[in-house]
Amino acid sequence: MQVSENSHDDFLFIDDSDEDEIIPLSSNDTWQVLIVDDDPEIHSVTQLALSDLVVLGRRLEYLHAYSGKDACQLIEANPDIVLVLLDVVMETDDAGLHVIKHVRDTLGRKDIRIVLRTGQPGYAPEESVIKEYDINDYKTKTELTRRKLVTTVFAAIRSFQQIATVNNNRIGLEKIVSGATELSSKLSLLSYSESVLSQLKILISDDISAVFCARGQGIINNADDLSFYVLAQVGYEDNLINQKVDALHDDQASKQVKGCFLQQEHTYLNGSLNLYVAKGDYRAVIHVKLVNPLTDIQTQLLDVFLTGVAVGYENVHLFQKLTNAAYKDSLTGLPNRLEFVHLLDHFAQSDCNNTVAALIDINHFSDINDALGQDIGNKLLTAVGNRMQSMDWDCQFARVGADVFGIIGSTDHLTPDSLIALFHQPFTAGEQHLPINACFGLCTKEHAKGSGVQVLNQINIALNIAKKNRLEHFAYYHSDIEDQMQWRLNMIRQLRHDFANNCLELWYQPQLSLKTGQVIGAEALLRWRTVDGKFISPAVFIPLAEYSGLIIEIGDFVIDQACKQLKALEGKFSDLSISVNVSIPQFRQANFVNNIINTITEYNIQPSKLELEITESILMDEPQIIIDALAKLKAQGISIALDDFGTGFSSLSYLQKLPLNRLKVDRAFITDINEKGQSVIAETIINLGKKMNLKVIAEGVENIAQQERLIELGCNEVQGFYYAKPMPKSQFLHFLKSHN
């Protein structure tokens, strides 16, 4: 709507202003002011009235709209507009109010200041409308002298600047809070430093170049000096990371970093900003090259941001220490067992099939610790770790146990030969030069199954097999091994169950005199009949019983049943003896001798009727313990027999020390005894027994020819299938009645 002709447009030229309203110009920036009015003369006189005005160091720049619709489009297209001088009545009576609604609600511009002007007081908005739409001022055109217009504009622009400052601070603080959340998620110095520089770009400018620097000692691997190193960078080359700051080839930057660190305060020199980060014992410097000077708001926000950065820098150091404590071995500096499990996780899940994982177990390390002391032992372990890391194998190493190391690498490098070669040369531990060797368990990627814990268990299985291998000191894991272990565990479980339910029993194989043909005794042999009536071979379950420790209880059971049978034979078959086999785990029991004596006493039988059979192989373990135990038993009248003589590895010197009553010729020397030239060993054993005043019994006799040859050689006694197979107690008694 056009302004009425009787309006007084010259009110704007009334000189009621003071000279001090004009502020000296201090910037080339301007304030954009939008004049909205359907009367072109209002535009002209308003601009003329404000033509020489400078507000807060800036001149005014004018934009013009002649309708509410044009005003909305201009405001939407010009985000730098700070003030709108808005007519209420234009194409419609409330066109100005529609502009306000569009600015506040549709565009969401809460910062633009709006001054309503009207030439028709009757169209003034209600007070509630002014409050609802945040209208900065409302004037009738007749009220606006030049002084009042200047005052209104000045107040509106100052209000805009205050709102803008608050908004900028709010946005900056939001960036800091958001950045702090991101920084708190960084758990390594490298990622933390990179994130700090990324946040600086957001706070300052994308155009900055910056480096995050700290002294290398204790931070950079293999750096033990106090030189400054680059932990992160933006705007420079990536190969600067973990390099000395001198690698920037910028003497000014190097000098400023060192100066800032020594002065312990922020410095701003020659367009470069040096930020001092310090918290507790942890200090760093961030060197920033600026394109434009910092604003006051940026400076204030940086102060807030750096406070959080310093706290986070200390925290990430502390977290690194906790991580090292949790995942690193304190002695060697290698990853520990927990970290090795994580490495094995990656190993098992990787697509690289040309890799292998291994465990290295130092042989007899406890002997070195006991003999030379723990300090030498620790130095030896450190030396082993250092030698492994010195190999150009590109492998991952760890210490997973007291004297056990882990290693993951290429199958080209990690072979049994290369691992054995690690121990060809002695290791220096203090003043000691120690030659050592080790056992190795290996698992290729092909056979690695499941998680890292499962793979570690698989390698450990291979290592245990290697320890038991007397010829080779290494073993590879394969799935059959685990199947065998599962079978063994199931068998042991079943053996325990069946033994508790009396499924084990003694069978007896008769022993005869070659001279008289009479039964002189029997060997008690253990049999395991499962609940389904099947028999498990002693060659299968006796090793399982020894492995599981159940052999102790089973051994006591055998002694008890043999003594019970001897008691039952008294009277008609009082001259018979029964021999039982004993194993090395039984001898290791402190009460082994007393248990046997107590059992004999309990059943009130003659001690000489019970014979204990030992094999040469058990003498290899702890011969003196066995000899001492046998001497005590022999002193009680118990008979002692040496089984499998000639098949073991013991020396003849032990034969003289053993308190024996009888030698047994193994079946291996009986099978071909009647063939030409095949009876030499049997003959030697028989003659040796005679010279030592020992009875000699041959086992495994299966035909008349073997018997005849043994008679020729002067053997005393025999047993074997030719005479009788092992049989249950009831059949044994029937056999005795029919033969004796």
C-alpha positions in Angstrom: 0.0 0.0 0.0 1.3 3.4 -0.9 2.0 6.0 1.8 -0.6 8.8 1.9 0.4 12.0 0.3 -0.1 14.0 3.5 2.7 11.9 5.3 5.7 13.9 6.3 8.7 12.1 4.7 11.1 14.9 5.7 11.0 13.9 9.4 14.1 11.8 8.7 16.1 15.0 7.9 15.4 16.7 11.2 18.9 17.3 12.6 18.5 16.1 16.2 21.7 13.9 16.1 25.0 14.6 17.8 28.4 14.3 16.1 29.5 11.5 18.4 27.0 9.1 16.8 29.4 8.8 13.9 32.1 6.2 14.9 35.5 6.2 13.1 35.8 3.6 10.4 38.1 0.7 11.4 37.1 -2.1 9.0 36.2 -2.8 5.4 33.5 -5.1 6.5 29.9 -4.0 6.4 26.6 -4.6 8.1 23.9 -5.7 5.6 20.6 -3.9 6.2 17.4 -4.7 4.3 14.9 -1.9 3.8 11.4 -3.3 3.1 8.8 -0.8 2.0 6.5 -0.4 -1.0 7.3 3.3 -1.2 10.6 3.9 -3.1 11.0 7.3 -1.4 11.2 5.7 2.0 14.1 3.7 0.7 15.9 6.8 -0.5 15.4 8.9 2.5 16.2 6.1 4.9 19.5 5.3 3.1 20.3 9.0 2.9 19.6 9.5 6.6 22.0 6.6 7.5 24.6 7.2 4.7 27.5 8.3 6.9 26.7 6.0 9.9 29.4 3.6 11.1 28.3 1.0 13.7 30.9 -0.9 15.7 33.6 -0.1 13.1 31.6 -1.1 10.1 29.6 0.8 7.4 26.1 -0.2 6.4 25.3 -2.0 3.2 21.7 -1.7 1.9 19.5 -4.2 0.2 16.0 -3.2 -0.9 12.7 -5.0 -1.2 9.3 -3.5 -2.2 7.0 -6.3 -1.1 6.8 -8.9 1.5 7.4 -11.7 -1.0 10.5 -9.9 -2.3 11.7 -9.5 1.3 11.4 -13.3 2.0 13.4 -14.2 -1.1 16.2 -11.6 -0.4 16.5 -12.8 3.2 16.7 -16.4 2.1 19.4 -15.6 -0.5 21.5 -13.3 1.8 22.5 -15.1 5.0 24.6 -12.0 6.1 21.6 -9.7 6.6 21.7 -8.5 10.2 18.8 -5.9 10.3 15.5 -5.6 8.5 13.7 -2.2 8.5 10.2 -3.6 7.7 7.0 -1.8 6.7 3.9 -3.5 8.1 1.4 -2.6 5.5 2.4 -3.4 1.9 0.7 -5.6 -0.6 -1.6 -6.6 2.2 -2.4 -5.1 5.6 -0.2 -7.7 7.4 2.4 -8.4 4.8 5.2 -7.4 7.2 3.9 -9.8 9.8 4.1 -12.6 7.2 7.7 -11.7 6.5 8.5 -12.0 10.2 6.8 -15.4 10.5 8.7 -16.6 7.4 12.1 -15.4 8.9 11.5 -16.8 12.3 9.6 -20.0 11.7 10.4 -21.1 8.1 14.1 -20.0 7.9 14.8 -20.4 11.6 16.7 -17.1 11.7 16.4 -16.1 15.3 19.4 -13.7 15.1 18.2 -11.2 12.4 17.0 -8.0 14.1 13.7 -6.6 12.9 12.4 -3.1 13.3 8.8 -2.6 12.3 7.8 0.8 10.7 4.3 1.9 9.7 2.8 5.1 8.4 -0.6 4.1 9.7 -0.7 3.8 13.4 -4.0 1.9 13.2 -2.2 -1.1 11.7 0.2 -1.4 14.6 0.6 -5.1 15.8 -0.5 -6.1 19.2 2.0 -6.4 22.0 1.7 -10.2 22.0 2.7 -10.3 18.3 5.8 -8.3 19.1 6.9 -10.7 21.8 6.0 -13.8 19.9 8.1 -13.0 16.8 11.0 -11.3 18.6 10.5 -7.9 17.0 13.4 -5.6 18.0 11.5 -2.3 17.8 8.3 -0.8 16.5 8.0 2.8 15.3 5.6 4.9 13.3 7.3 6.7 10.5 6.4 10.0 12.0 8.3 9.1 15.1 11.6 8.4 13.3 13.8 11.5 13.3 17.3 10.9 12.1 18.6 10.7 15.7 16.0 8.1 16.7 16.6 6.1 13.5 20.3 6.0 14.2 19.7 5.0 17.8 17.3 2.2 16.7 19.8 0.9 14.1 22.7 1.1 16.4 20.8 -0.8 19.2 19.6 -3.4 16.8 23.0 -4.1 15.3 24.6 -4.3 18.7 21.9 -6.7 19.7 22.6 -8.8 16.6 26.4 -8.9 17.4 25.7 -10.0 21.0 23.4 -12.8 19.8 26.0 -13.8 17.1 28.7 -13.9 19.7 26.6 -16.1 22.0 25.7 -18.3 19.0 29.4 -18.6 17.9 30.4 -19.4 21.4 27.6 -22.0 21.7 28.6 -23.6 18.4 32.3 -23.5 19.4 31.5 -25.1 22.7 29.3 -27.7 21.0 32.3 -28.5 18.8 34.5 -28.8 21.8 32.1 -31.1 23.6 31.7 -33.2 20.5 35.4 -33.2 20.0 36.0 -34.2 23.7 33.7 -37.2 23.1 35.7 -38.2 20.1 39.0 -37.7 22.0 37.9 -39.7 24.9 37.4 -42.7 22.6 41.1 -42.6 21.5 43.2 -45.1 23.4 46.6 -44.7 21.8 48.9 -41.7 21.6 48.9 -41.8 17.8 45.1 -41.8 17.4 44.7 -39.2 20.2 47.2 -36.8 18.6 45.6 -37.2 15.2 42.2 -36.5 16.6 43.4 -33.4 18.5 44.7 -31.9 15.2 41.4 -32.8 13.5 39.5 -30.9 16.2 41.8 -27.9 15.8 40.9 -27.7 12.1 37.3 -27.6 13.0 37.8 -24.9 15.6 40.2 -22.7 13.6 40.2 -23.4 9.9 40.6 -26.3 7.4 43.6 -24.4 5.9 45.9 -24.8 8.9 49.0 -27.0 8.9 50.0 -28.4 12.3 52.2 -31.0 14.0 51.7 -32.6 17.5 55.2 -32.9 19.1 56.6 -34.5 22.2 59.9 -35.8 23.5 60.6 -39.3 22.3 61.9 -41.0 25.4 59.3 -43.3 26.7 56.9 -42.5 23.8 58.5 -43.5 20.6 59.8 -47.1 20.2 63.6 -47.3 20.3 63.9 -43.6 21.1 65.8 -42.9 24.3 66.7 -39.3 23.7 64.9 -36.0 24.6 64.6 -34.8 21.1 61.1 -33.7 19.9 59.3 -36.1 17.7 56.2 -35.7 15.5 53.2 -37.8 16.9 50.7 -36.5 14.3 50.4 -34.0 11.5 47.9 -32.3 9.2 49.1 -30.4 6.1 52.5 -32.1 6.0 53.8 -35.4 4.7 52.7 -38.7 6.4 56.3 -40.0 6.6 57.0 -37.4 9.4 55.2 -39.6 12.0 57.5 -40.8 14.7 60.3 -38.8 13.1 62.2 -35.9 14.8 60.7 -32.5 14.4 63.8 -31.5 12.5 62.5 -33.7 9.6 60.1 -30.7 8.9 63.1 -28.9 7.4 61.7 -25.8 9.0 64.2 -24.2 11.4 61.7 -21.6 12.5 59.1 -24.3 13.4 61.7 -26.4 15.3 62.9 -23.4 17.2 59.4 -22.3 18.1 58.4 -25.8 19.4 61.5 -26.0 21.6 61.0 -22.4 22.8 57.3 -23.0 23.7 58.3 -26.2 25.6 60.9 -24.3 27.6 58.8 -21.3 28.3 55.8 -23.5 29.2 53.3 -21.2 27.7 51.5 -20.6 24.4 53.3 -18.4 21.9 52.2 -16.6 18.8 55.0 -15.7 16.4 55.1 -14.8 12.7 51.8 -16.3 11.8 52.5 -19.5 13.8 50.7 -20.6 16.9 52.5 -22.8 19.4 50.2 -24.4 22.0 51.7 -25.8 25.2 49.9 -28.9 26.4 50.8 -30.0 30.0 49.2 -32.2 32.7 51.1 -33.9 35.4 54.3 -35.4 34.0 53.2 -35.3 30.4 53.9 -32.4 28.1 53.6 -31.7 24.4 53.6 -28.8 21.9 51.2 -28.3 19.0 52.8 -26.1 16.3 50.1 -24.5 14.0 50.7 -22.4 10.8 47.8 -20.0 10.5 46.3 -18.6 7.2 44.4 -15.9 9.1 44.8 -14.4 12.6 42.7 -15.9 15.3 39.5 -14.1 16.3 38.8 -13.3 20.0 36.1 -16.1 20.0 38.6 -18.6 18.6 41.2 -17.6 21.2 38.7 -18.1 24.0 37.5 -21.4 22.6 41.1 -22.6 22.2 41.8 -22.0 25.9 38.8 -24.2 26.8 39.7 -26.8 24.2 43.3 -27.1 25.3 42.3 -27.6 29.0 40.5 -30.8 27.9 43.3 -31.8 25.5 45.8 -31.6 28.4 43.7 -33.8 30.6 43.1 -36.3 27.7 46.8 -36.3 26.9 47.6 -37.4 30.5 44.8 -40.0 30.4 46.0 -41.6 27.2 49.4 -41.9 28.7 48.0 -43.5 31.8 45.8 -45.8 29.7 48.9 -46.8 27.7 50.6 -47.7 31.0 47.6 -49.8 32.0 47.6 -51.4 28.6 51.3 -52.2 28.9 50.7 -53.7 32.3 47.8 -55.8 31.0 49.2 -56.8 27.6 53.0 -56.6 27.9 55.5 -58.8 29.7 57.4 -56.5 32.2 60.6 -58.5 32.0 61.1 -58.8 28.2 58.8 -56.0 26.9 57.2 -58.6 24.6 53.4 -59.1 24.4 52.2 -61.4 27.2 49.9 -64.4 27.1 46.7 -62.3 27.0 48.0 -60.3 24.0 49.3 -63.4 22.3 45.7 -64.8 22.5 44.5 -61.7 20.7 47.2 -62.1 18.1 46.1 -65.7 17.7 42.6 -64.5 17.1 43.8 -62.5 14.1 45.9 -65.4 13.0 43.0 -67.8 13.0 40.6 -65.4 11.3 43.0 -64.1 8.6 42.9 -65.2 5.0 46.7 -65.8 4.8 47.3 -69.5 4.7 51.1 -69.2 4.5 51.4 -68.6 8.3 52.2 -70.7 11.3 52.0 -70.2 15.1 54.4 -71.8 17.5 55.3 -72.2 21.2 58.9 -72.5 22.4 59.5 -74.1 25.7 63.1 -73.9 27.1 64.2 -77.3 28.4 65.3 -77.6 32.1 64.9 -73.9 32.8 64.0 -74.6 36.4 67.4 -76.2 36.9 69.1 -72.9 35.7 66.9 -70.9 38.1 67.7 -73.2 41.0 71.4 -73.5 40.3 72.3 -70.0 39.2 69.5 -67.9 40.8 66.4 -66.1 39.5 68.4 -63.1 38.4 70.4 -65.1 35.9 67.2 -66.9 34.9 65.6 -63.6 34.1 68.6 -62.4 32.1 68.5 -65.6 30.2 64.8 -65.1 29.3 65.6 -61.5 28.2 68.4 -62.8 26.0 66.2 -65.4 24.4 63.6 -62.7 23.7 66.2 -60.3 22.2 67.6 -63.0 20.0 64.2 -63.9 18.6 63.4 -60.2 17.9 66.8 -59.8 16.2 65.9 -62.3 13.5 64.8 -60.8 10.2 61.6 -62.8 10.1 58.9 -60.2 10.3 57.2 -62.2 13.1 55.1 -61.4 16.1 56.7 -62.6 19.4 55.3 -63.0 22.9 56.2 -64.5 26.3 53.3 -66.6 27.3 54.7 -68.4 30.3 57.6 -68.6 32.7 59.9 -70.2 30.1 57.5 -70.4 27.2 57.6 -68.0 24.2 55.0 -67.6 21.4 55.7 -66.7 17.8 53.5 -66.1 14.7 54.9 -65.7 11.2 55.4 -67.0 7.7 55.9 -70.7 7.1 58.9 -69.8 5.0 60.7 -68.6 8.2 59.1 -70.5 11.0 60.3 -74.1 10.5 61.5 -76.6 13.0 65.0 -76.2 11.6 65.0 -72.4 11.9 63.6 -72.6 15.5 66.2 -75.1 16.5 68.9 -72.9 15.0 67.9 -70.1 17.4 69.5 -72.2 20.2 72.7 -73.3 18.4 74.7 -70.6 20.1 74.9 -70.2 23.9 73.0 -67.2 25.5 74.8 -64.6 27.6 73.1 -64.0 31.0 75.3 -61.8 33.1 78.7 -63.4 33.2 77.2 -66.8 32.3 77.3 -68.3 28.8 74.5 -70.8 28.8 74.0 -73.5 26.1 70.3 -74.4 26.1 67.8 -76.1 23.9 64.0 -76.1 23.6 60.9 -78.0 22.4 58.6 -76.6 19.8 54.9 -77.0 19.2 53.5 -75.6 15.9 50.2 -75.1 14.3 49.7 -74.0 10.7 46.8 -71.7 9.6 45.3 -74.7 7.8 44.7 -76.5 11.1 44.0 -73.5 13.3 40.3 -73.6 14.4 38.1 -71.3 16.5 39.3 -68.5 18.8 42.7 -67.5 19.9 42.3 -69.5 23.1 41.5 -72.6 21.2 44.5 -72.1 18.9 46.7 -71.7 21.9 45.4 -74.9 23.3 46.1 -76.6 20.0 49.7 -75.4 19.9 50.1 -76.5 23.5 48.9 -80.0 22.6 51.6 -80.1 19.9 54.2 -78.8 22.4 53.3 -81.5 25.0 53.8 -84.2 22.3 57.1 -82.7 21.3 58.3 -82.8 25.0 57.6 -86.6 25.0 59.3 -87.2 21.7 62.9 -88.4 22.4 64.0 -88.3 18.8 62.5 -85.0 17.6 61.9 -81.9 19.8 59.0 -80.5 17.7 55.5 -81.5 16.7 52.8 -80.1 14.4 49.2 -80.0 15.6 46.6 -81.7 13.4 43.0 -82.5 14.1 43.7 -86.2 14.7 45.7 -85.3 17.8 42.7 -83.7 19.4 40.5 -86.6 18.4 42.9 -88.9 20.1 43.0 -86.8 23.2 39.2 -86.8 23.3 39.2 -90.5 22.9 41.7 -90.8 25.7 39.7 -88.6 28.1 36.5 -90.6 27.3 38.4 -93.8 28.0 39.8 -92.5 31.3 36.3 -91.4 32.3 34.9 -94.8 31.5 37.8 -96.6 33.3 37.2 -94.6 36.5 33.5 -95.4 36.3 34.0 -99.1 35.6 36.7 -99.5 38.2 34.4 -97.9 40.8 31.7 -100.4 39.8 34.0 -103.5 40.1 34.3 -104.1 36.4 38.0 -104.8 36.7 39.1 -108.3 37.8 42.2 -110.5 38.1 42.8 -113.3 35.7 45.5 -115.8 36.2 48.0 -117.5 33.8 49.5 -120.6 35.3 53.3 -121.0 35.6 54.8 -124.6 35.5 58.0 -126.3 36.4 59.7 -127.8 33.4 61.2 -130.5 35.6 58.0 -131.8 37.2 55.3 -130.3 34.9 53.4 -129.2 38.0 51.8 -125.8 38.4 54.1 -123.7 40.7 52.2 -120.4 40.6 50.5 -117.9 38.3 50.9 -114.4 37.0 47.9 -112.2 38.0 46.8 -110.2 34.9 44.3 -107.4 35.1 41.2 -107.5 32.8 38.7 -104.9 32.1 35.2 -106.1 31.0 32.9 -103.2 30.1 29.2 -103.2 31.0 28.4 -104.4 27.5 30.6 -107.5 28.0 33.5 -106.4 25.8 37.1 -106.6 27.0 39.6 -103.6 26.7 43.2 -104.7 26.2 45.6 -104.0 29.1 47.9 -102.5 26.4 45.3 -99.8 26.1 44.0 -99.2 29.6 47.2 -99.6 31.7 48.9 -96.6 30.0 45.6 -94.7 30.5 45.6 -95.6 34.2 49.2 -94.5 34.5 48.5 -91.2 32.7 45.5 -90.4 34.8 47.1 -91.5 38.2 44.4 -94.1 38.6 47.1 -96.8 38.5 47.8 -96.1 42.2 44.3 -97.2 43.2 44.3 -100.0 40.7 47.7 -101.2 41.9 46.4 -101.4 45.5 43.4 -103.3 44.2 45.6 -105.9 42.4 47.8 -106.4 45.5 44.7 -106.9 47.6 43.0 -109.3 45.2 46.3 -111.4 44.8 46.7 -111.7 48.5 43.0 -112.6 48.9 43.5 -115.3 46.2 46.6 -116.7 48.0 44.6 -117.0 51.2 41.9 -118.9 49.3 44.6 -121.3 47.9 45.9 -122.2 51.3 45.4 -125.9 52.1 45.2 -127.8 48.9 47.5 -125.4 46.9 49.7 -123.9 49.6 52.9 -124.1 47.6 51.6 -121.9 44.8 52.8 -118.2 44.4 51.2 -115.4 42.6 53.1 -112.6 40.8 51.8 -109.2 40.2 53.2 -106.3 38.1 54.0 -103.0 39.7 54.7 -99.6 38.0 56.8 -96.6 38.7 53.9 -94.4 40.0 53.3 -97.0 42.7 57.0 -96.8 43.8 56.8 -93.0 44.1 54.1 -93.4 46.8 55.7 -92.8 50.2 53.5 -95.6 51.8 54.0 -98.1 48.9 56.1 -100.6 50.9 54.0 -100.3 54.1 50.8 -100.9 52.1 52.0 -104.2 50.7 53.3 -105.4 54.1 50.0 -104.4 55.7 48.0 -106.2 53.1 50.1 -109.4 53.6 49.6 -109.1 57.3 45.9 -108.5 56.9 45.4 -111.7 55.0 48.0 -113.6 57.1 49.8 -115.2 54.1 53.4 -116.1 53.7 55.3 -113.1 52.2 57.3 -115.4 49.8 54.1 -116.5 48.1 53.6 -113.0 46.7 56.0 -112.0 43.9 56.4 -108.5 42.6 57.3 -108.1 38.9 59.2 -105.1 37.7 60.4 -104.2 34.2 63.7 -102.9 33.2 62.1 -99.7 31.8 61.0 -98.4 35.2 64.6 -98.5 36.3 65.4 -95.7 33.8 63.3 -93.2 35.8 64.5 -93.2 39.4 66.5 -96.4 39.9 67.6 -95.7 43.5 64.1 -95.2 44.8 63.1 -98.6 43.3 66.2 -100.4 44.6 65.6 -99.1 48.1 61.9 -100.0 48.1 62.6 -103.5 46.7 65.3 -104.1 49.4 62.8 -103.4 52.1 60.2 -105.7 50.5 62.8 -108.4 50.0 63.8 -108.1 53.7 60.1 -109.0 54.5 60.4 -112.2 52.5 58.5 -110.9 49.4 59.8 -112.3 46.1 61.1 -110.0 43.4 61.1 -110.8 39.7 62.7 -108.9 36.8 60.3 -109.0 33.8 61.2 -108.3 30.1 64.9 -108.8 30.9 67.1 -107.9 27.9 64.6 -105.6 26.2 65.3 -102.5 28.3 68.1 -100.0 28.4 69.5 -100.4 31.9 73.1 -101.5 32.5 74.1 -104.8 34.1 75.3 -102.9 37.1 71.7 -102.4 38.2 71.2 -106.2 37.9 73.7 -106.7 40.7 72.1 -104.1 42.9 68.5 -105.4 42.6 67.4 -107.8 45.3 66.0 -110.4 42.8 64.6 -113.9 43.2 63.7 -114.6 39.6 64.5 -113.5 36.0 61.8 -113.7 33.2 62.9 -114.3 29.7 60.8 -112.1 27.4 58.6 -113.8 24.7 60.7 -111.9 22.1 63.6 -114.3 22.8 61.4 -117.4 22.8 59.5 -117.1 19.5 62.4 -118.4 17.3 64.4 -120.1 20.1 64.3 -123.5 18.3 65.7 -122.1 15.1 69.4 -122.3 14.4 71.3 -119.4 15.9 68.2 -117.8 17.5 68.7 -119.0 21.1 71.8 -117.1 22.0 70.1 -114.4 24.1 67.8 -116.8 25.9 70.7 -119.0 26.6 72.7 -116.1 27.9 69.9 -114.9 30.2 69.4 -118.5 31.6 73.1 -118.9 32.3 73.3 -115.5 33.9 70.4 -116.4 36.2 72.1 -119.6 37.2 75.3 -117.8 38.0 73.4 -115.3 40.1 71.4 -118.1 41.9 68.2 -116.8 40.4 65.3 -118.9 39.1 64.6 -118.3 35.4 61.1 -118.4 33.9 60.4 -118.2 30.2 57.2 -116.6 29.0 55.3 -116.8 25.7 55.9 -120.5 25.1 53.5 -121.7 22.4 54.7 -125.0 21.2 56.5 -128.2 22.1 59.6 -127.3 20.1 60.2 -124.2 22.2 59.7 -126.2 25.4 62.2 -128.8 24.3 64.8 -126.2 23.5 64.3 -124.5 26.9 64.8 -127.8 28.7 68.0 -128.2 26.7 69.1 -124.7 27.9 68.3 -125.6 31.5 65.4 -123.2 32.0 63.5 -123.8 35.3 60.0 -122.6 34.7 57.6 -121.6 31.9 54.3 -120.0 31.1 52.5 -119.5 27.8 49.5 -120.4 25.7 51.0 -123.9 25.1 50.1 -124.6 28.7 47.2 -122.3 29.5 45.8 -118.9 28.6 45.0 -116.3 31.3 41.7 -117.3 32.9 39.2 -116.1 35.5 39.5 -117.2 39.1 37.0 -120.0 38.9 38.6 -121.5 35.8 42.0 -121.2 37.4 40.9 -123.2 40.4 39.5 -125.9 38.1 42.8 -125.9 36.2 44.7 -126.5 39.4 42.5 -129.4 40.4 42.9 -131.1 37.0 46.7 -130.6 36.9 47.9 -130.9 40.4 
